[in-house]
Amino acid sequence: MDTDLVLTVGLVLLALSLPSLLSAWVEQRVPRVGSVMVIGGIGMIVTALMYRPGGYAFSDVPDVVLGVIARLLG
């Protein structure tokens, strides 16, 4: 699997987990779904960092995400 895609999906999972975590915190309940999404997102990001030769620099991440979106759209 493409490491750029794995990194992008991991970042999207982390971003989507924030509303779930915040909602659970405000309603004082256990954040089960948000926690699973955070663990999955971090796992995907770590996997992409480990399997990419040379890793990613922080300045590369926006280009990687836009590249994956461009491949998916066209």
Wavefront OBJ file of the C-alpha trace (Angstrom):
o trace
v 0.000 0.000 0.000
v 1.161 3.521 -0.718
v 2.668 5.227 2.333
v 1.355 8.615 1.197
v -2.192 7.250 1.252
v -1.686 5.660 4.671
v -0.370 8.942 6.073
v -3.274 10.910 4.605
v -5.926 8.509 5.922
v -4.267 8.574 9.349
v -4.363 12.369 9.428
v -8.007 12.387 8.350
v -8.869 9.887 11.097
v -7.166 12.088 13.673
v -9.037 15.145 12.444
v -12.377 13.316 12.490
v -11.790 11.987 16.001
v -11.652 15.458 17.555
v -15.427 16.182 17.380
v -16.171 12.759 18.851
v -13.714 13.248 21.699
v -14.985 16.755 22.417
v -18.605 15.595 22.377
v -17.874 12.774 24.794
v -15.976 15.122 27.094
v -18.804 17.708 27.140
v -21.468 15.053 27.767
v -19.274 13.359 30.407
v -19.265 9.942 28.819
v -16.519 7.527 27.775
v -14.992 8.464 24.387
v -14.935 4.956 22.890
v -15.267 5.752 19.181
v -12.984 8.771 19.396
v -10.329 6.752 21.195
v -10.424 3.991 18.591
v -10.115 6.579 15.830
v -7.133 8.229 17.549
v -5.373 4.896 18.018
v -6.035 3.926 14.397
v -4.897 7.297 13.068
v -1.690 7.310 15.097
v -1.029 3.708 14.069
v -1.419 4.578 10.397
v 0.838 7.622 10.703
v 3.536 5.631 12.502
v 3.274 2.871 9.890
v 3.696 5.376 7.065
v 6.712 6.927 8.800
v 8.333 3.542 9.349
v 7.865 2.198 5.822
v 8.775 5.358 3.899
v 12.503 5.406 3.107
v 13.839 8.598 4.672
v 10.533 9.385 6.384
v 8.555 12.612 5.991
v 9.486 16.165 6.884
v 6.790 18.452 8.275
v 7.098 20.617 5.178
v 6.327 17.576 2.980
v 2.987 16.736 4.582
v 0.792 19.335 2.788
v 2.237 18.307 -0.584
v 1.670 14.637 0.220
v -1.956 15.209 1.244
v -2.700 17.336 -1.823
v -1.009 14.746 -4.036
v -3.201 11.963 -2.656
v -6.340 14.067 -3.095
v -5.324 14.901 -6.666
v -4.784 11.207 -7.449
v -8.183 10.302 -6.037
v -10.014 13.021 -7.956
v -8.448 12.600 -11.272
l 1 2 3 4 5 6 7 8 9 10 11 12 13 14 15 16 17 18 19 20 21 22 23 24 25 26 27 28 29 30 31 32 33 34 35 36 37 38 39 40 41 42 43 44 45 46 47 48 49 50 51 52 53 54 55 56 57 58 59 60 61 62 63 64 65 66 67 68 69 70 71 72 73 74
